[in-house]
Amino acid sequence: MPELPEVETTVRRLRPEIVGRTITGVRLDWSRHTPTPAELRSLLPGRTVVGMARRGKYLVLDLEPAGRTLLIHLGMSGRLLTAAPDADPDKYAHTVLSMDNGRQLRFSDARKFGRLYLLADPRTVLGRLGPEPLSDAFSAGWLTEQLARRRRAIKPLIMEQSFIAGIGNIYADEALHRAGLEPRRPANSLAPAEADALHGGIQAVLAEAIEHGGTSLDWVYPGGKMQMRLRVYGRTGRPCLACGSSIERIVLGQRSTHFCPCCQR
């Protein structure tokens, strides 16, 4: 699933092409959007994209006339790209927005877990999210205080979107390795210095991943370079880049989890 760095990279790539463009047509071949496809076909044409940002794993498109915000969640395999109408067809592009410059915004999603939300109040969706991990609201003091209140294993906790927005499986593994924390540790067992190390690990790995365009592990999200800098994720049996021990893989919270048994005791 695209995580915060991949979504942020997508926003930065598309913003110059999309902001200022007016939606002229809508094609929907998938019904799991909000509101219904018929309502989207009625409400979207004629609206202009006046801003584009990210919140957690959501792309946020501000529209004029005011009163509606378009949220896009890429799901497990979603990709957003612009193309000419006569470009090679994409059998997975089940949602296509036509723009006034003759280009299309194509939402290609092979596994069909992605969603569009056209909302009068985006807080009905975004209000459930925790703080942005690269924002001032996400301070080391805040994280230390919140961890002390929770007994849950640290890795699934930091992946919980209502706790911290935008972190998924890849960057949770990477942040915990940087912090030297075993992923099964109860959150409330972390000392303040360990919580501070986790705060630093989260911010460092997300910033680095954005700098390198996110992680590309398959055809779903091409173009990133962060996969060449991962320390533990997907490196089962390979030597830890810090100490040389073999990276181990376990299943935690129904997700593959990679860690170094020496660095992350």
Secondary structure as GFF3:
##gff-version 3
##sequence-region A 1 265
A	DSSP	alpha_helix	4	18	.	.	.	ID=ss1
A	DSSP	beta_strand	23	28	.	.	.	ID=ss2
A	DSSP	alpha_helix	37	43	.	.	.	ID=ss3
A	DSSP	beta_strand	48	55	.	.	.	ID=ss4
A	DSSP	beta_strand	58	64	.	.	.	ID=ss5
A	DSSP	beta_strand	69	73	.	.	.	ID=ss6
A	DSSP	beta_strand	78	83	.	.	.	ID=ss7
A	DSSP	beta_strand	93	99	.	.	.	ID=ss8
A	DSSP	beta_strand	104	109	.	.	.	ID=ss9
A	DSSP	beta_strand	115	119	.	.	.	ID=ss10
A	DSSP	alpha_helix	123	126	.	.	.	ID=ss11
A	DSSP	alpha_helix	140	147	.	.	.	ID=ss12
A	DSSP	alpha_helix	154	159	.	.	.	ID=ss13
A	DSSP	alpha_helix	169	179	.	.	.	ID=ss14
A	DSSP	three_ten_helix	187	189	.	.	.	ID=ss15
A	DSSP	alpha_helix	192	211	.	.	.	ID=ss16
A	DSSP	three_ten_helix	226	228	.	.	.	ID=ss17
A	DSSP	beta_strand	248	252	.	.	.	ID=ss18
A	DSSP	beta_strand	255	259	.	.	.	ID=ss19
###
